[in-house]
Each structure stands twice: as structure tokens, then as C-alpha cells.
Amino acid sequence: MTFQELGLNSDLVKAVTDLGFENPTPIQEQTIALLAKEKTDLVALAQTGTGKTAAFGLPMLNSIDCNDKSVQALILAPTRELCVQITNDIKNYGKYLKGFGVTAIYGGARIDGQIKDIKRGVQVVAATPGRLIDMIERRVINLNTVKIVVLDEADEMLNMGFKDDLDIILKETPGEKNTWLFSATMPKEVERIARNYMNKPAELSTGKKNEGADNLEHIYYVVSPRDRYSALKRIADFYPEIFGIVFCRTKAETQEVADYLIKDGYSADALHGDLSQSQRDFVMKRFRSKTLQMLVATDVAARGLDVNNVTHVINYNLPEDVENYTHRTGRTARAGKSGIAIAIITPKDSGKIKDIERIIKKKFEKKDVPNGLDVCEKQLFNLVTKLHNVEVKDAEIESFLPAIYEELKDLSKEELIKRFISEEFNRFHEYYDNAPDLNIVKGAVDGAFGNSRTTRFFVNMGALDGFNINSLKDFLADAAKLQQRMVFNVDVKSSFSFFETESKLVDTFLALNSQDLEFNNRKIALEVSNRKMKEGGRSGDGERRSGGGGGGGGYRGGERREGGGGFRGGEKREGGFKRPRSTGASEKTGGFTREKSFSRGGEKPGSDKKKTFGKSRF
């Protein structure tokens, strides 16, 4: 069936054709066919990405009178982004309607410009509830002439606490009107609105309540909490062409994860409620143009992100309300395209996975976090594919070719391919060589974290000795003659520290105890830690820290006890000496030269050095 056969006027059909729409989606076909012929209330249940805006926008425009400048249709949306997106879509649908006007009313933007638009006269208003109530209280807008009210993403508006606002707004509209409610899920509060404000609504659905899209693959990875960020990076590297959204629970976490991704060389940015409207618009412009590969967002900020061709949705944390999983994953697999939804969980989240499976009526596939070899293979063949498909600009390169042919004449085709690929491959192979396994082994316990493939160590040096995360990592790696990436999850306390390494290297680090390794005349002691220590406390097996600057009486927390010569914070104490602090990227640290460290795959977020992989990084 075509849009013309659904009963739309020729101006709307022409606009839809200009947009490249040939045939309506199932929800569009059902909705337009009903509303173009019949004035009725409607409850429509459809997943995000199925074309809901056209489903209510086209029959709405089909019924308005463009000669009447009063507000005839009101669309309520939960977020600024969705409000703006709906307005732009409605403008495109109505571009051939003479005298037609639509405006957006939302917070975060200047209200005077929005007031001018209303006073100038528009037939359709798209609004967020808070700003619309402000307009009502200022007596700027009159809703007495409204004939159609659309509640888009009604479930999300209720989740965001707009219940009372919706009650206020709907009471301002005439009793004789049509209310169209569109929702991806159907919680009890949405059903309450249908009962209280709708008159025998027709019901349409393109799927079962709360059910996920059929063309969406659901995957989850189980990691320790400390490895969540490392797993995110590993997943991003495993999908070189990723164009996705990473969902976090809080604004603070969203900004933190985005900052770490940017620092580690990924094309990413944050979207959350603390950003100004101009900042949000700038981030979204970059994401829509694919300047960004990953958008890190909160649930609220990402509502209404109508962005084409999102390949992945990554749940950095599962949502508190499992029904929100449906909304998150609706950002991909839109308009019939496929997508991948990924959840990074810890063992305690396993029950939530089963709850979500029950709600969306889909099964998750548990997968292992890709190891270094998996990532290298994926990146290598991505590079080969890009090489095969690269556009050759013959005219521009022609003048350089004779010299290039001369330089490479002694190499065969096979040798040229190997060398070209190795130029790129060697960099990420070295980077991922010996990358730690991030997967939790069921039933394997190493005391503190439940993963037998990594082991946690205690070392009797800390911030009072002048160490920070990177300098201690360098110091230990140099002492053990290992790459810095083999020392990860470093946690520096004031007088001692913890770090992790692969379990196969336990003997290597314990062997340092027999080498009389010293720093500033103090012997370094390492031991396997079976439990966390309290600041200023004793080591895992209860031994007192040894060493010190003076006779007798070991010290805790770097502070002098009974004996002489102890010190704290690197400052001179009674009869002691001033300890030099080690700072700067090229200082000597206890006989070892520091270099800027870089670790990936098992490190804490925020390393010092970047590599570029794939489109933006390899």
C-alpha cells in the first residue's frame, strides 16, 4: 500500500516522496488508514524507530485548517531533543501546505523567541510539559482551540515525573478533542491516562507490550566491576566501524566515561542534562554527522535521538527500571535495519538479565569479552576491507607514482601487501600482546575479586613515598622487566598500594622480594593480597611494615613511631631527613627511569598515552 492509497492529500504525499519514503511502515499504515478516515481517540503501541512521528504527524496535518492561525494540534514530548526532532519532521511533512506553521516550545532555550512564534500564529505546537506550563501561566498560549493532542513517548514522560504536568495541561484542552497516545511500553500509569482522558480509544499495536525489536541482537558480557571500563574499550575495538550510544545511569558517570574515552583516543562525547542547550545541540550535530563514533548519554538525554544507522547500543550499566531497556535499545535497529544491544554486567546483575528477557520476550546471548587476538584479527580484516574499497584519486597521485614504483621495484606483490599491512598491524598487535583476560571464570576465586586469571598484590609504598598511579606502575614494571600494561588496576593509598597482574606472573613479582629492591633506602616488600586493607592498617597476612628512616620501631602510614627518623608526607620529622618526591615524566624513581606509561585492556580509565585505531584509532 502507498501513502496516497492511505487517503492523504497530494501535498503531503509529495512531501513524503521528497523524503524518500516509498511505502509506509506497519504502524504508519494502520494509524494513517484509521485516522485519515475517522475522528477517534487512539492508543498506539509501537517500538521506537518504527516511524511513529509520521504515523501521527501525517494524519494530523491532513486534518488541520491552514487558513486558521490558532493552535489546532498539540504534541507533548518528554525531552528537548525529541521535541525539536518532531518539529523538524512536521515541518518537512507540511512544507507544501500553504499558510502552515509549527513551532517547538522547550526549556533551555530563550523563551522570548518561542513567545513570538506563538503570537505570530501556528497550527501545531510541539512542547515539553514544563515549558508549556510556563507559557500557560504567562497566558501566552491558548489551548481552547486544540482539536488533537498527541502524547509521544507517554511512558517516558511518566517515568520522568511529568504525571502532574500532564494532568494540568490536558485539563486546559477542550473536552471535545481527539487524544492520540503513542508509547513503546504500556505501564499502569499510561493505562490510567487512557482511562481518564480518552473516550473509547481505538487500539493499534505492531508488537506485544514492551517487546523488543525482532532485528536486534542482545549480548551481555560478565566482568568484575573494576574491569567495566576496560571491557567497554575492548568491545569498541572489536567493532571497528561502531557508531553507537553508551548508556550510563548518572550525569557524573556519563561525563567521566566520555572524558576517559576521549583521553584514550576514541571519538566520543557526552550528552546529559547538565549541558546547556547549545552544548547539547553541538554534540548532537557532531553525532548525526558521524564525527563522533560513540555518544555517552543518560537515559533522559538520549530520549528522542532520531539518528540514522546507529549500529550498537551499549549498556555500561543496566537501567534501574528494566522497562527502560526497551527505550535504550530502540535507538538502534530502526526502520527495519539490524542492530546490536550490548550489556556490560557484573555477576550480581545476572538476575536483571532474566527480568529483561521476560519483559522483551527475547533471549540474551552470553559472550566472552574479546581477547587481544580477537581484537587484532577484527581490526586487521577491517583494515584489509578498507584498503580494498579505498577510492583512488588517479589524477592527484599520478605524478608521484614513478618515484614510488622505483623505490618498491624489488618487492613482489605479496611482499608489498605484507609490509603495508604490517605497518599498521604491528602497532595494535604490540598494543594487545599479553592483554589480560577480562572475563570472570565461574567458580574460580582469588580472594578479593573472584577471578583466578588475575591476582591482587600489596606493596608497602604509596603516595607518601612520592608515588602516583603511573609512577608506581612504571617502577614495578621496570623492576619486573615487564611491559607497563602487565601492571594494572593500581590503587595508591597514602602509605601502601595495591595493584593487579596476571596470575601467571605471581612468582615474577614475589621474586622481587629476594632482590633487595629499594627506594630511597627503603626495602620494597610485595605480597599477594587476599583482602582489602584499611588505610594505615596492616597487610593482608598481618605482618608489620618493615623499613624506615631510623632505628627501631616500624611505622604505619609513613608516620614515625617509637623509633627515630620516621617521616610523613615527604617532610622532615624529628631527626629524620627530607624525602625527595618523584614527579615528572622523565624523573629517576629509585634507580628506574620513568617513561610515560600506557596500558590498555586491564588498566584503570584514563591512561596517559593514546593510540589511534580503525577509523579514528588504528
N, C-alpha and C positions, 0 to 999 in steps of 0.2 A: 504494500500500500504506500502511496506517495502522500506528501503533505497536502497537496491540492485535493486529493480524494478525501482527506480528513475534514474538509469544509472550511479551510482557512481562506481569507480573501487574497487576491492576487498580489497585493503589495507585500504581505507577509511571506507568501511563497517565494517571491522574487528575492527578498532579503535572506531567507533561509538558503536559497540556491547559491547566492553570492558567498555565503559562509561555507559552502562545500558540503552541506547536508543533503543527502540524496533520499534516504529512507529513514523514517522515524524509528527510535529505539522502542522496545516493548512498552515502557512506561509512558512514552510520548504518544504512542499510537492509542493506548487505552484512554489516557487522560484527555487528549485533544478531541478524539472522536466523541467522548461523552460531553465535555464542557462546551464544545462548539455548537452543540445542538440543544443542550439542556441547562437551565439555571438551577444548580443544586449545590449543597454543601458536599465536601469531599474529604475523605481520609485516604491518602495515598502512601503506601509503604514501598519504598524503593531504596536500594543501596546508593551511596554516593558514587558519582561517576557514571550514572545511567542516563543523564540528560534531564534532570529534574527542572532546571531553570526554563528550558524550552517547553517542558511539559505544562508548567503553569503560565509561563510568560506569553506564549503564542495565543492560547485561548483567551487570556486576559486582554491582550491587545486587539484581539478580534472583536471584542465586545465594547470597547470604550468609544466615547464620542470625542473626536479630536477638536470639534468646534467648541467644546465646553472646557474651560481652563480650570475648573475646580478639581480637587483630588478625588479621583474615582476608584483608584486601586491603591492599597497599602500592602507592602511586603515587609514582614518583620524577619530579621536575621540575627543570629547570636553575636557575630563579630564584625569588626570594621572591614576585614578583608573580604568576607562573604558579601557584605552589603555593597561594597564597591564592585565586586565581581558581578553580582546580579544586575546592578545598574548598567554596567558596561554591556552586558549581554542584552538587556532590554533595549538599550539604545540601538544596538546592531539589528535587532529584530524589527524595530519600528522606524528604521531610517527612511523608508519610503512613505511613511504616514505623514501627511501634511498637517502642520499645527501640533504635532505630538511633542510632549515634553516629559522627561523623567529626571529625578534628582535623588541624590543619596544624602541621608542625614545620619551622622555618626559622630561619636566622641573622638577627641584627639585632633580635630581639625577646627579651623575658625568657624564660629557659629554665625557670624555676620554674613558671610558668603552664602551659607545654607538658607538663612532667612530671606535673602534677596531672591534666591531661586524660587522659594515658596510663594513669595509675594508676586513674582513675575507670572506665576501660574503654570502648574504642571498637572498632568493627569495621573501620573504614577509616582509614588514615593516609596523608596526602599530605605529602611531605617533600622538602627539598633534600638532596643527598648529604652535605654537610659536617656539618650539624646532626644528621642521623640517625646518622652515625658517632659523634658526640659522645654521643648517647643510648645507643648500643650499648656504648661504652666505660664509661659510667656504670652499665651494667646496669639501665637504666630500662625498656628496651623489649625484648621477646622476639619474635623473628621466626619462631620454630619453628612457629607455628600458621598462618602465611601460606599461603593457597591460591592467591592471584592476585597477580602482580607486574606493574604497568604501567610501562613506560618511555616517558614522554611527552617529545616533542622529544629523542629519543635522540641525534640527530646534533648538536644544540646542546650537550648535556651533554658529549659527547666533545670538541667544539671548545673548550669551556671548561676542559678538563683534568681531567674527572671520571672518566677511564678507570679509574685505580687504585681510586677510591672505589666505583665501580660493582662492580668485582671483589670488593671486601671485603664489600659489602652483599649481593650475590647469593649469596655463599658462606654467609652467615648464614641464608639461607632454606632451606626443605626442598627436597630433590631432587624430590619428588613435588608439583609445583605447576604452574600454568599461567602462562606469561610472555607478555604482550602488548606488543609493541613498536610504537610509533607514531612516524612520522618524516615530515618533508616532503621530505628528500633521503636518499639511500642511499649514503653514502661507505663505503669499505672497512672502517673501524672498526665501523660499525653492523652490517655483514655478519659481522664477527668475533664480535660478541656473539650474533648469531643462531645462529652455528655452535656456539659454546662453551656457551651457556646455554639453548638451546631444543631441543626434540625434535620433529623433522619439523614445523616450523610451517606452518600454512596461510598463504597469501599473498593479500592483497587490495590492490587499488590503484584509485584513482579517476582516475589520470592516469599519464603516463610519469614515470620517475625524474627528480626535480629540475625538472620542467616547471612553468612559471608558470601562473597562472590565465588562463582564456580571456577573462574580462570585465575585464581590466586593460590599460590603455593605457600603453605605455612611451615616454617622451620624454626626449631629452637636449639640453642647451644647451652650447655650447663657448665658454668665456670665458678671459681671462687670469687667472692666479692672484690678482692684485690685485683683480679685479672679482668674485670669487666671492660675497662677502657682498652686494655691490650687486645682483648677479643674483638672489640669494635674496629680497631685498626686492622687487625688480621682479616676480618670479614671484608672490610673496604678494599684491602689489597687483593683479596681473592676474586673480587668482581671489578676488574679494571675500568669497565665502562659504566660504573654505578652512577645513577642520577636519582638520589633518594633523599628521604626525610628521616632524621633520627629523632625519636620522641623521648623526652625526659620528663620527669614529674614536676620539677620546680624550676622557677626562673633562674635561681642561682646555679643549679646543676646544668641547666641549658647553656648558660653563658660560660661556665667553667669548661664543659666538654668542647664547646666550639673554640674557645681560646686554645685549649691543648691541641686540637686538630690543626688549627692554623699554625701553631708553633711547630708542629711536627710535619708540616709541609703539605697538608691536604687543602683542597679547595673547598672551604666550608665557611659558614657564618651562622649567627644565632638569630632567632626570632622569638621574642617573648614580650610580655606586657609592659616591661619597664622601658622599652624603646619608645621613642617619640614616633609620631605618625610618619614624619619624613624619613626617619631611620628605617622604619618598617617598610615603607614604600621602596627605599633604596635597596634593601636586602631582597625584597621580592622581585624587583626589576632584575637584579643580578641572577636570581634563581630561575626566573622564567626565561631569561636569555641563555641559560646554561653556563654562565660564567662561574657559577658555583656547582660543584658536584654533590655536595651534601648540605642540607639545611637542617640545623639542630633547633628543635622547636618544642614548646609546651603544647599540651592539648588545645588550650584555648586559642593560642596564636595561630595554630595550624588549621583551625576550622575554616572551611570555605576556600582553601587553597586549590583553585581550579587550574592546575598546572598540567600540561600535557606530557605524556610519556615518562612519568615517574616510574622507575624500574623497581625500586626497593623501598620498603618501609621497615625501619629498624627500631624495635622497642628496646631502648637502652635500659629502661625499667618497664615492667608491665604496669598498665594503668591501675590505680586504686580500685576504680569501678570497672569490672571486667567487661561491661557492655561498651565501654569506650574503646575497646579493642576494635570493634567493628568500624567505628568512626576513623580511627587511626589508619587502619589498613585500607579504608576506602579511598585514600589518596593515590593508590596505585591500582592497576588492573581496571582502568576506567575505559568506558566506551568500547567494551569488548576486547580490549588488549589484556595481555597477561602481566602478572607481576609477582613479586616475591615478598612475603612478610616474614621478618626475622625477629625472634625474641632472644635476648641475652638474659639468662636467668641463673639464679643460684639454686642449690638443692632444695631450699625451703620454699621456692616458688613453684615446685612441681605440681602442687595441688591446684594452683591457679590455672595452669595449662589445661588441666582436665575440666575446670569450670568453664573456661573459654571454649573448649571443644564442644561442650554440651550446649552452649549458647549459640555458637555459629554453625553447629551441625557439620563441622569439618574436623579432620584429624591432622594433628601436627606430625611432622617428621623430625625425630631427634637426630642431629648430626654432630660429628666431631668438629671442633674448631680447626680449620685448615692448618696443617703444619707448614714449616718453611718450604719443604719440597713441593707441596701442593700449590703454594702461592707462586713459587718460581716457575712452575710449569704453566700455570694460568697466565702469568704475566708474559712469559716467553711467547706463547702462541698468540696472545693478543698483539704483541709486537710484530710477529710474522704476518698476521692478518692485516694490520695497518700498513706494513711495508708493501704487501701485495696490492692493496687498494689505494695507495697514495696517488694523488694527482700529480702527474709530471708536467711541468711547465717548460716545454721544449724550447721555446724562443728565449726564455730567460737563462736557461742553463747551457744552451748550445755552445757559447763561446768558451766555457770552462772545460768542456768535455775532452778536447785533445790533450790537454795537460794531465787531466785525471787518468785518461787511458794510458798515457805514457808511464805515469807513476805506478799504475797497477798492472802493467802488461805481463809481469812474471807470475801473476796469481791466476789459478784456474777459477772457473765459476764456483765450484764447490768451496775452494779456499776463501774466495771473496765473501760468500754467504756466511761461512763460519766466523770469519773475522768481524764482519759487520754485526752479526748477532751477538758475538762475544763482547763487543764494545759496550753494549747495553746490558747484556745478561750478567756479565761478571760483577757488575755493581750490585744488583739486587741479590745475586747468589751469595756474594760475600756477606751482604747485609743479613740474609736469613740463614746463613750457615750456623748450625747448632742453636737455632731459635728454640726456646723452651716449649714444651707441650703445655697448652693451657687447659686441657680437658681434665675433668675430675674423674678419677678411676673409682668406680663403685666398690665400696668395701675396703679400700686402701686408705690407711690413716698414717699420718706422720706427726701426730700430736696436736699441733696448733691449728692446722687448716684442712686436714683430711685429703691430702694429695701426695701420694708416695713418690711422685716424679720430681718434686721439688722439696728442698729441706731448708728450714729456717735456722739461721745462726745468730748467736750473740757474740758481740765483740766489745771489749772493755774500753772503747774510745768513743767520744761523742763531740757535741758542739763546744764543750769547754776546752777541748783539745784543738779547737780551730777547724774542725771538720764540718762540711755540709754534705748533702747527698752526693753531689758529683765528685767532690774531692775524696770522700771515703770510698766511693765506687772505684775511682781510678787507683787509689792506694792499694786496695785489696786485689784488684785485677792485676796490677803490675807485680805485686808480691807473689801471686799465684801463677804468674806468667800465662794469663788467660786474656781473652778479649773482654772489654768492659761489659758487653751485653750478657756475659755469664754471671754478673753480679746485678741483681735486680731487686725491686721492692725494698729499697734501702729506707730504713726508718731511723733517723738520727735523733736521739734523746740528748739531754744535756751532758751526761757522764758516761753513757754507753749507747750502743746502737744495735739494730737488727738488720739483717739482710737475708736474701734468699739466693739459692743457686740450685742447679740441677743435682738430684740426689747422687748421681754418679761421680760428682766432684767432691763429695764429703771428705774423702781421705786426702784429697789435694789441699783443702783448706785446713784440715786438722794438722796436716804435716807442717804448717807454718809455725805451730807452737814449738816445734823442736828446732827451729831455725834461729831462735833468739831474736826474732824480729822486733825492732824498737822504733819508737817515735818520740823524739825529744827526750831521750834517756829513759823512756818507759817501755817496758816489755809489753808487746801486744799479745793478748790471750783471746782465743776463739773457742767456742763450744757450741754444740748442737742445742738449740732451744726447743724445749717441749711445751713451754707455756710462755705467755707474755709476762714481762716484768713491770712492776710499778716503778715510776720514776724515782731514782735514788735508792732502789732496792737492791736485792741480790740477784745473782744469775740463776739460771734455770735449775741447777743442782745444789744451790745453796752455798757455794763457795764464796769467800770474800774476795773482792777485787784485790789484785796484787799490784806491786809497783808503787812509785811515789817519789816525790822530790824531798827526801829527808829520812831520818832514821825512824824505824818502828811505826807500828800502827797504820795499816792500810786505810784507805779513805773511800768514802762513797760519794757519788755525785760530784767528784772532782774537788771536794772540800777537805781541807786539812782536818785530821782528827787529833788523837793524843800526841802523836809524834810531830817533829818539826818539819817545816818545809812544804807542807801541803799548800794548794792554791785553788782558787775558783775563778772561773771566767777569764783565765789567762792573765790575771793581775797578780802582782807580788803580794804575798802574805807574810806572816811573821817569820823572818829568817829564810824565806824561800827565794825564788828567783822568778823573774817575769818570763812567761812562756810566750814565744812568738806565735801569732796566729797565721795560718796559711790561707791566703786569699789570692785570687787572680788565677787566670787560666794557665799560666806557664811557670808557676812557682815550684820550688822544690818542696816536697812534702815527705819529711822523714827519709830522705835519700832517694825518693822516687819522683820523677818529673811528671807533673800533671799535664795532661792534654785535655782539650775539651772532649767530653765523653758523649757517646751516642749509643743508646741501647733501644731496641725495639722488640716487641713480642713478649716481654715479660717485665718491662720497666714500668715505673710509675708514670702517670701522664706528665708530659712536659719535659722532653729531653732538650739538650742544648743545640743539637745539630739536626739538619734536615736533609732528606734525600727526596728526589722527585721521581715518582713512579707513574707509569701509564700516561694518560692524557696530561695530567698535571704533575706526575711524580716520577715515573720511570723514563 
